[in-house]
Amino acid sequence: MTTILTVDDSMSVRMAIRIALSGAGHQVAEAADGREGLEQARSSKFDMIITDLNMPNMNGLEMIREIRKLPLQAGTPIIFLTTESDEGMKQQAKAAGATGWLVKPFVAENLLKVTRKVLGQ
């Protein structure tokens, strides 16, 4: 079973992601901001991480930069799920180590397609 960490300051977004992913057989861990997401990434290996960009305490870009320094998460795909669609921001995300980008509001089937693709399923 794959374990996916979702990091978003919106409880309703985390719940929608959890419903979509757990319904497809994935185990889902949750964090409410980048700092909490980073702490979980330091202590548990994830098969994939989905994160928002704009969050309190630590934004998604900062979190990705820190996660990419962790040997435990080497090679872990990280997907941005955000309302941002700016091309410059996408380039910054890619430079920080993001694997892909989904724009909110998301369709569950699109999230599952991206998940299957990055997990090689």
Buried (B, 14 or more C-beta within 10 A) or exposed (E): EBBBBBBBBEEEBBBBBBEBBEEBEBBBBBBBBBBBBBEBBEEEEBBBBBBBBEBEBBBBBBBBBBBBEEEEBEEBBBBBBBEBEEEEBBEBBBEBBBBBBBEBEBEBEEBBEBBEEBEEE
